[in-house]
């Protein structure tokens, strides 16, 4: 069995990570907690299981529903068993494996911009919640997809550059 040898002060279990994440967004940044949806989707017949943290907000994104909050934080239990979001190649394809995980999300429904989202992400990772060393982190942006005719997200690229990362 492979085991990394960490001192106990550097090991964070899932409960601690989840709690620190939610405290940062709810207590320090005014987000409303939205609880995880059940993993078996009762509101979206197009997917057998919730496979991403945004699924519970799909009707908000499509304009079918209004959400009463401007800023939301959530944790979402997810299962991926195939299709577009297929993680089975990582765990092995057979009759009994699937991927089960929890996504942590923060959402703005008109409350703040991409720039503020980038600032919040950087603060979360490099300040009290997690205190990660900034020079060991790398920022990314969507570089586009020519096959799907999707342009790169130059806004986010420029935001990270403007913020000095």
ChimeraX attribute file (.defattr): number of C-alpha atoms within 10 A of each C-alpha:
attribute: neighborCount
match mode: 1-to-1
recipient: residues
	/A:1	2
	/A:2	4
	/A:3	5
	/A:4	5
	/A:5	7
	/A:6	8
	/A:7	7
	/A:8	7
	/A:9	6
	/A:10	8
	/A:11	11
	/A:12	11
	/A:13	8
	/A:14	10
	/A:15	9
	/A:16	12
	/A:17	15
	/A:18	16
	/A:19	11
	/A:20	16
	/A:21	22
	/A:22	24
	/A:23	17
	/A:24	18
	/A:25	22
	/A:26	18
	/A:27	11
	/A:28	9
	/A:29	14
	/A:30	14
	/A:31	22
	/A:32	19
	/A:33	17
	/A:34	15
	/A:35	12
	/A:36	17
	/A:37	18
	/A:38	13
	/A:39	17
	/A:40	16
	/A:41	16
	/A:42	12
	/A:43	12
	/A:44	14
	/A:45	9
	/A:46	7
	/A:47	13
	/A:48	14
	/A:49	19
	/A:50	22
	/A:51	26
	/A:52	19
	/A:53	20
	/A:54	19
	/A:55	19
	/A:56	20
	/A:57	13
	/A:58	14
	/A:59	15
	/A:60	14
	/A:61	14
	/A:62	9
	/A:63	9
	/A:64	8
	/A:65	11
	/A:66	12
	/A:67	13
	/A:68	9
	/A:69	15
	/A:70	14
	/A:71	20
	/A:72	22
	/A:73	22
	/A:74	26
	/A:75	20
	/A:76	23
	/A:77	21
	/A:78	21
	/A:79	21
	/A:80	21
	/A:81	18
	/A:82	14
	/A:83	9
	/A:84	8
	/A:85	11
	/A:86	14
	/A:87	17
	/A:88	16
	/A:89	9
	/A:90	9
	/A:91	10
	/A:92	12
	/A:93	13
	/A:94	8
	/A:95	6
	/A:96	7
	/A:97	12
	/A:98	19
	/A:99	16
	/A:100	13
	/A:101	12
	/A:102	17
	/A:103	15
	/A:104	17
	/A:105	17
	/A:106	22
	/A:107	19
	/A:108	16
	/A:109	15
	/A:110	9
	/A:111	12
	/A:112	12
	/A:113	11
	/A:114	12
	/A:115	16
	/A:116	13
	/A:117	15
	/A:118	16
	/A:119	14
	/A:120	16
	/A:121	12
	/A:122	18
	/A:123	17
	/A:124	18
	/A:125	16
	/A:126	16
	/A:127	12
	/A:128	11
	/A:129	17
	/A:130	15
	/A:131	11
	/A:132	15
	/A:133	10
	/A:134	13
	/A:135	8
	/A:136	6
	/A:137	11
	/A:138	7
	/A:139	11
	/A:140	9
	/A:141	14
	/A:142	13
	/A:143	12
	/A:144	13
	/A:145	10
	/A:146	9
	/A:147	6
	/A:148	7
	/A:149	8
	/A:150	11
	/A:151	11
	/A:152	14
	/A:153	12
	/A:154	13
	/A:155	13
	/A:156	18
	/A:157	16
	/A:158	14
	/A:159	17
	/A:160	18
	/A:161	11
	/A:162	10
	/A:163	11
	/A:164	7
	/A:165	15
